[in-house]
């Protein structure tokens, strides 16, 4: 019933084998062609960090996003230095600041929250089911139906309990195909690096299969049936929740939840959709999987595991965002956070693993609708850690934009690199 069962996450649990396939790096390290700027996005009143805020260079498709600590890093071509940065966040006024007024580092950018007063007549008159149907009916008008070439940054990490054991990062070229074409999005790796400490994995090699494609499959606009079945109202309850704003845009919030009356149901989702009230476009969504049935939830994610091992997810959360450009909404960001428990027969204690993936669209351009299909595309079931080599080059990314790593990830990378270096020097 739900394609997410076949496309979401699959994990291999195998004896440790380290693969070091090389990615040919693009020579893109000429720092004279761009400048970088670092900073933090904050709430002007509470001074709290604003996570996953959108940062865009005006008059261009160059963008990035703040990390889970509110920090950002953006690289801007020299010829765009007279432009402005536009920072957007749900429930806040857009902030526009001249790039010439930015320092290279330690920029503190404050956003003003917007107070929206609900109108009872508006609230009571909203039919959540009809609103959701209209969202799907307006896809072509709001998102366009042409192929897009995206340059994106992808990161996936794995933690055993509280310790990072793997961090993988890559720049990828994505041919995002029209939703009416029925053609799968195509991905190539342009650059990539990883840092893995296999000694933390004991006798189990915890590998993520298909994480890069999962970040595309949760695009609710490209393939809504990955989350919602065709008979969506038979399986979900929709409810109007609230109204918020992005700058001058009124945003409607509706929630959805798996019906409790279903008999022996498959695990489905609950979450919130943030919808532009004028165009009826989804601009953001957050949702999570119902993991109450451990056995069924575990079958969704486990491709192969050793005998005697019981594995099940305890928490599965997703987020997807879109941004507007030339009156069309473009897929801009996706993230998944999944926590698993591993129980071995006859073992008293279990082991907890957490994996996170995120993909941000940092630049894009329209493709000819008759573009050639790339025969060198990655398989949806690719294990990225087997395709990317270790790298310690501090200038590795060149002018490509990335998501600034959280401090915990930076610390983990440094520790893993230090350990790898010591082993090399033995």
Secondary structure per residue as TSV (DSSP state, phi and psi in degrees):
chain	resnum	aa	ss	phi	psi
A	1	X	-	360.0	-30.2
A	2	X	-	-127.4	115.9
A	3	X	T	-62.9	-20.4
A	4	X	H	-61.4	-23.5
A	5	X	H	-63.1	-34.7
A	6	X	H	-94.1	-16.9
A	7	X	H	-112.0	-15.1
A	8	X	S	-66.7	-109.4
A	9	X	-	-111.2	140.0
A	10	X	E	-131.3	139.4
A	11	X	E	-123.2	138.2
A	12	X	E	-98.9	133.4
A	13	X	E	-117.6	101.0
A	14	X	E	-133.0	169.1
A	15	X	S	-63.3	142.7
A	16	X	-	-63.3	124.5
A	17	X	-	-136.9	121.3
A	18	X	-	-93.9	125.9
A	19	X	-	-110.7	137.6
A	20	X	-	-125.6	49.5
A	21	X	-	-62.2	139.6
A	22	X	-	-94.1	141.5
A	23	X	-	-104.6	128.6
A	24	X	-	-72.4	111.6
A	25	X	-	-72.4	146.3
A	26	X	-	-85.8	135.4
A	27	X	-	-75.0	92.4
A	28	X	-	-135.7	37.2
A	29	X	-	-105.3	16.1
A	30	X	-	-77.8	97.0
A	31	X	G	-72.0	-6.9
A	32	X	G	-73.9	-14.3
A	33	X	G	-90.5	-5.7
A	34	X	E	-152.1	165.7
A	35	X	E	-124.1	148.5
A	36	X	E	-111.3	152.1
A	37	X	E	-135.1	133.1
A	38	X	E	-117.3	151.8
A	39	X	E	-176.5	-169.9
A	40	X	E	-135.3	138.1
A	41	X	E	-97.7	126.7
A	42	X	E	-131.7	153.6
A	43	X	E	-74.3	127.9
A	44	X	T	-66.2	-24.4
A	45	X	T	-94.9	-49.4
A	46	X	T	-88.6	-17.7
A	47	X	-	65.9	14.2
A	48	X	-	-75.6	148.7
A	49	X	B	-69.3	143.2
A	50	X	-	-104.9	113.3
A	51	X	T	-86.9	141.8
A	52	X	T	61.6	35.5
A	53	X	-	-75.0	145.6
A	54	X	E	-87.5	130.2
A	55	X	E	-121.4	118.8
A	56	X	E	-130.3	142.6
A	57	X	E	-84.8	124.0
A	58	X	T	-59.4	145.3
A	59	X	T	69.0	18.7
A	60	X	S	-148.7	176.1
A	61	X	S	-103.0	12.6
A	62	X	-	-78.7	126.9
A	63	X	E	-156.4	166.8
A	64	X	E	-153.9	-165.5
A	65	X	E	-146.8	148.6
A	66	X	-	-75.2	151.4
A	67	X	-	-83.7	-171.0
A	68	X	T	-71.4	-3.8
A	69	X	T	-111.1	9.5
A	70	X	S	82.6	-0.7
A	71	X	E	-84.3	149.9
A	72	X	E	-140.8	157.5
A	73	X	E	-138.6	127.0
A	74	X	E	-134.5	136.9
A	75	X	E	-107.5	128.1
A	76	X	E	-124.5	128.0
A	77	X	E	-56.6	148.5
A	78	X	G	-55.4	-39.3
A	79	X	G	-71.4	-6.6
A	80	X	G	-105.1	10.8
A	81	X	T	-67.3	-18.6
A	82	X	T	-89.2	2.5
A	83	X	S	-83.5	-171.0
A	84	X	E	-125.0	158.3
A	85	X	E	-94.6	136.8
A	86	X	E	-114.7	120.5
A	87	X	E	-109.9	124.6
A	88	X	E	-123.2	144.5
A	89	X	-	-158.1	138.3
A	90	X	T	-56.3	130.3
A	91	X	T	85.1	8.3
A	92	X	B	-134.3	155.8
A	93	X	-	-73.7	141.0
A	94	X	-	-59.2	141.7
A	95	X	E	-110.8	129.0
A	96	X	E	-117.7	124.7
A	97	X	E	-135.9	135.7
A	98	X	E	-64.5	135.2
A	99	X	G	-62.2	-32.0
A	100	X	G	-65.1	-19.5
A	101	X	G	-92.8	1.5
A	102	X	-	-90.0	145.2
A	103	X	-	-83.2	166.2
A	104	X	S	-70.8	-32.8
A	105	X	S	-139.9	165.7
A	106	X	-	60.8	36.6
A	107	X	E	-80.0	126.9
A	108	X	E	-105.8	112.2
A	109	X	E	-113.1	120.0
A	110	X	E	-103.5	132.2
A	111	X	E	-105.6	142.8
A	112	X	-	-90.8	123.5
A	113	X	B	-68.4	150.4
A	114	X	-	-107.9	129.6
A	115	X	-	-95.3	119.5
A	116	X	-	-109.4	124.3
A	117	X	-	-92.2	120.8
A	118	X	-	-70.5	139.7
A	119	X	-	-103.7	119.6
A	120	X	H	-56.3	-38.8
A	121	X	H	-65.9	-33.5
A	122	X	H	-72.2	-47.2
A	123	X	H	-59.8	-47.3
A	124	X	H	-70.4	-20.3
A	125	X	T	-92.4	1.6
A	126	X	-	-92.1	122.6
A	127	X	-	-97.1	108.8
A	128	X	H	-62.6	-39.5
A	129	X	H	-63.6	-44.5
A	130	X	H	-66.5	-38.3
A	131	X	H	-61.3	-43.8
A	132	X	H	-64.8	-41.5
A	133	X	H	-61.1	-40.7
A	134	X	H	-67.2	-32.6
A	135	X	H	-58.6	-47.8
A	136	X	H	-68.1	-36.7
A	137	X	H	-69.0	-21.3
A	138	X	T	-100.8	14.1
A	139	X	H	-59.0	-47.9
A	140	X	H	-61.5	-42.0
A	141	X	H	-67.7	-39.4
A	142	X	H	-87.4	-31.5
A	143	X	H	-114.8	-7.7
A	144	X	-	73.1	170.4
A	145	X	S	-140.4	48.0
A	146	X	S	-121.5	158.3
A	147	X	-	-71.7	144.2
A	148	X	E	-128.4	136.9
A	149	X	E	-99.7	120.9
A	150	X	E	-113.5	138.3
A	151	X	E	-102.1	121.8
A	152	X	E	-133.1	156.4
A	153	X	E	-107.9	131.4
A	154	X	E	-123.5	136.1
A	155	X	E	-134.5	137.6
A	156	X	E	-134.0	144.0
A	157	X	E	-138.3	153.7
A	158	X	E	-130.2	131.0
A	159	X	E	-118.1	137.0
A	160	X	E	-101.5	114.5
A	161	X	T	53.9	-115.3
A	162	X	T	-104.5	5.3
A	163	X	E	-107.2	128.0
A	164	X	E	-70.0	130.6
A	165	X	E	-113.6	-13.9
A	166	X	E	-156.1	132.3
A	167	X	E	-134.1	124.9
A	168	X	E	-125.8	136.5
A	169	X	E	-136.3	146.0
A	170	X	E	-156.2	153.3
A	171	X	E	-99.4	128.0
A	172	X	E	-127.3	147.6
A	173	X	E	-100.4	124.1
A	174	X	E	-120.0	125.2
A	175	X	E	-95.9	100.9
A	176	X	E	-88.4	110.7
A	177	X	-	-84.1	154.8
A	178	X	-	-58.8	143.5
A	179	X	T	-69.2	-22.8
A	180	X	T	-77.7	-15.9
A	181	X	T	-77.8	-24.9
A	182	X	T	73.1	7.1
A	183	X	-	-91.1	136.7
A	184	X	-	-70.0	143.0
A	185	X	-	-59.4	146.9
A	186	X	E	-119.2	140.8
A	187	X	E	-132.3	137.4
A	188	X	E	-126.5	144.5
A	189	X	E	-86.9	126.5
A	190	X	E	-93.0	-45.5
A	191	X	E	-146.2	153.2
A	192	X	E	-164.9	155.8
A	193	X	E	-152.6	158.7
A	194	X	E	-144.6	159.5
A	195	X	E	-137.1	115.6
A	196	X	E	-130.3	134.2
A	197	X	-	-114.1	89.8
A	198	X	G	-66.9	-20.0
A	199	X	G	-66.3	-22.3
A	200	X	G	-78.6	-7.3
A	201	X	G	-94.6	4.7
A	202	X	T	55.6	-128.0
A	203	X	T	-97.8	8.6
A	204	X	-	-116.5	130.3
A	205	X	E	-101.1	105.3
A	206	X	E	-88.5	104.6
A	207	X	E	-116.2	144.6
A	208	X	E	-99.1	121.7
A	209	X	E	-107.7	129.8
A	210	X	S	77.9	14.5
A	211	X	H	-62.9	-38.6
A	212	X	H	-62.2	-44.6
A	213	X	H	-72.1	-29.8
A	214	X	H	-59.9	-37.0
A	215	X	H	-64.2	-22.1
A	216	X	H	-91.4	-33.6
A	217	X	H	-68.4	-20.3
A	218	X	T	-87.0	9.4
A	219	X	-	-67.4	105.5
A	220	X	T	-66.5	-22.5
A	221	X	T	-84.2	-42.8
A	222	X	T	-63.5	-49.8
A	223	X	-	-140.8	77.2
A	224	X	G	-60.2	-25.6
A	225	X	G	-68.7	-12.8
A	226	X	G	-65.0	-27.3
A	227	X	T	-109.1	-45.4
A	228	X	S	-109.1	129.4
A	229	X	-	-71.6	170.5
A	230	X	T	-61.4	-41.5
A	231	X	T	-91.7	59.5
A	232	X	H	-58.9	-37.0
A	233	X	H	-77.6	-9.6
A	234	X	H	-78.9	-19.4
A	235	X	H	-115.8	-17.2
A	236	X	E	-128.8	146.5
A	237	X	E	-101.3	130.0
A	238	X	E	-109.1	145.3
A	239	X	E	-147.8	136.0
A	240	X	E	-74.8	133.4
A	241	X	E	-113.1	-45.9
A	242	X	E	-168.8	175.6
A	243	X	E	-128.8	134.7
A	244	X	E	-135.5	-167.2
A	245	X	E	-145.2	153.2
A	246	X	E	-118.5	109.1
A	247	X	T	54.0	-113.1
A	248	X	T	-100.4	9.3
A	249	X	E	-96.4	126.6
A	250	X	E	-80.1	129.9
A	251	X	E	-120.0	125.4
A	252	X	E	-92.3	140.1
A	253	X	E	-114.9	120.8
A	254	X	E	-121.0	144.3
A	255	X	E	-104.0	156.9
A	256	X	E	-138.0	149.0
A	257	X	E	-153.3	142.1
A	258	X	E	-59.8	134.5
A	259	X	-	-65.7	137.4
A	260	X	T	-81.7	-9.9
A	261	X	T	-89.0	-3.0
A	262	X	-	-70.0	140.9
A	263	X	S	-88.3	126.7
A	264	X	S	43.9	58.4
A	265	X	-	-76.8	153.1
A	266	X	-	-74.2	153.2
A	267	X	-	-63.0	124.9
A	268	X	-	-120.5	-157.5
A	269	X	E	-124.8	161.3
A	270	X	E	-138.2	149.6
A	271	X	E	176.0	-162.8
A	272	X	E	-133.1	141.7
A	273	X	E	-113.4	132.4
A	274	X	E	-107.1	116.7
A	275	X	E	-122.2	127.0
A	276	X	E	-64.2	120.7
A	277	X	T	-67.2	-25.1
A	278	X	T	-82.0	-50.9
A	279	X	T	-92.5	-16.1
A	280	X	-	62.5	40.7
A	281	X	-	-101.3	137.5
A	282	X	E	-72.2	124.3
A	283	X	E	-106.9	-14.7
A	284	X	E	-164.6	154.1
A	285	X	E	-151.5	141.8
A	286	X	E	-129.3	136.7
A	287	X	E	-156.5	160.8
A	288	X	E	-139.7	155.3
A	289	X	E	-86.5	141.3
A	290	X	-	-75.2	112.4
A	291	X	-	-110.5	21.1
A	292	X	S	-62.6	-38.4
A	293	X	S	-88.0	97.7
A	294	X	H	-60.6	-41.3
A	295	X	H	-64.5	-50.2
A	296	X	H	-67.3	-39.8
A	297	X	H	-65.0	-38.5
A	298	X	H	-65.1	-35.5
A	299	X	H	-66.8	-28.1
A	300	X	H	-63.8	-36.9
A	301	X	H	-101.8	-19.6
A	302	X	E	-99.0	117.6
A	303	X	E	-90.5	-42.9
A	304	X	E	-153.9	136.9
A	305	X	-	-151.0	156.9
A	306	X	-	-68.2	156.3
A	307	X	T	-65.5	138.2
A	308	X	T	90.4	1.0
A	309	X	E	-107.6	127.1
A	310	X	E	-105.8	125.0
A	311	X	E	-129.1	136.6
A	312	X	E	-154.2	147.2
A	313	X	E	-80.1	142.0
A	314	X	E	-106.6	-18.0
A	315	X	E	-156.9	131.8
A	316	X	E	-138.3	109.6
A	317	X	E	-124.5	142.5
A	318	X	E	-134.1	156.0
A	319	X	E	-145.2	141.5
A	320	X	E	-141.2	137.1
A	321	X	E	-128.1	153.5
A	322	X	E	-129.4	151.9
A	323	X	E	-130.5	153.4
A	324	X	E	-94.2	136.2
A	325	X	E	-146.6	122.1
A	326	X	T	53.6	46.0
A	327	X	T	66.3	13.1
A	328	X	E	-122.4	146.7
A	329	X	E	-96.8	132.0
A	330	X	E	-116.2	136.7
A	331	X	E	-55.7	124.3
A	332	X	E	-123.7	-29.4
A	333	X	E	-159.2	143.4
A	334	X	E	-145.7	153.5
A	335	X	E	-152.3	145.8
A	336	X	E	-136.5	138.3
A	337	X	E	-129.1	119.0
A	338	X	E	-132.5	131.0
A	339	X	E	-115.0	133.8
A	340	X	E	-121.5	152.8
A	341	X	E	-112.9	136.9
A	342	X	E	-117.9	120.1
A	343	X	E	-117.9	124.3
A	344	X	E	-95.6	144.6
A	345	X	T	-56.8	135.0
A	346	X	T	72.6	5.8
A	347	X	-	-95.0	138.8
A	348	X	S	-75.6	-41.6
A	349	X	S	-105.1	150.0
A	350	X	-	-103.6	170.1
A	351	X	E	-118.3	138.0
A	352	X	E	-107.2	132.5
A	353	X	E	-122.6	144.0
A	354	X	E	-127.6	133.3
A	355	X	E	-125.8	141.1
A	356	X	E	-130.5	136.6
A	357	X	E	-127.5	150.7
A	358	X	E	-152.1	145.3
A	359	X	E	-134.3	126.7
A	360	X	E	-122.7	132.9
A	361	X	E	-80.7	110.6
A	362	X	E	-98.1	-14.0
A	363	X	E	-167.8	153.5
A	364	X	E	-158.7	160.7
A	365	X	E	-151.7	155.9
A	366	X	E	-71.3	144.0
A	367	X	-	-108.0	153.4
A	368	X	-	-59.6	131.1
A	369	X	T	-61.2	-18.9
A	370	X	T	-99.3	23.1
A	371	X	-	-57.4	147.1
A	372	X	-	-65.4	139.2
A	373	X	-	-73.8	130.2
A	374	X	-	-79.5	115.1
A	375	X	T	-77.7	-9.6
A	376	X	T	-97.1	15.9
A	377	X	-	-63.5	155.8
A	378	X	-	-74.9	148.8
A	379	X	-	-71.4	145.3
A	380	X	T	-60.0	-18.2
A	381	X	T	-102.7	19.6
A	382	X	-	-65.2	141.2
A	383	X	-	-97.8	103.3
A	384	X	G	-61.1	-33.1
A	385	X	G	-66.0	-18.6
A	386	X	G	-90.2	-6.9
A	387	X	T	-107.9	-8.0
A	388	X	-	-124.4	141.0
A	389	X	-	-97.9	164.8
A	390	X	B	-67.7	149.2
A	391	X	-	-152.6	136.4
A	392	X	-	-119.4	11.6
A	393	X	-	-71.1	117.3
A	394	X	T	-69.6	-22.5
A	395	X	T	-100.1	23.3
A	396	X	T	-56.5	-41.7
A	397	X	T	-80.9	-15.3
A	398	X	T	58.7	-131.8
A	399	X	T	-88.1	-0.7
A	400	X	-	-69.0	140.6
A	401	X	-	-83.5	145.5
A	402	X	-	-134.9	169.8
A	403	X	-	-86.0	125.4
A	404	X	-	-57.7	128.0
A	405	X	-	-70.5	146.6
A	406	X	-	-65.0	159.9
A	407	X	H	-60.9	-35.3
A	408	X	H	-66.6	-36.2
A	409	X	H	-70.5	-42.7
A	410	X	H	-57.2	-44.4
A	411	X	H	-63.8	-41.8
A	412	X	H	-63.9	-42.9
A	413	X	H	-61.1	-43.4
A	414	X	H	-62.5	-41.9
A	415	X	H	-65.9	-43.5
A	416	X	H	-65.8	-43.5
A	417	X	H	-60.8	-42.5
A	418	X	H	-62.6	-42.2
A	419	X	H	-66.6	-43.4
A	420	X	H	-61.2	-38.7
A	421	X	H	-65.5	-42.6
A	422	X	H	-61.2	-39.4
A	423	X	H	-67.4	-36.8
A	424	X	H	-64.8	-37.8
A	425	X	H	-81.5	-6.1
A	426	X	-	-63.7	360.0
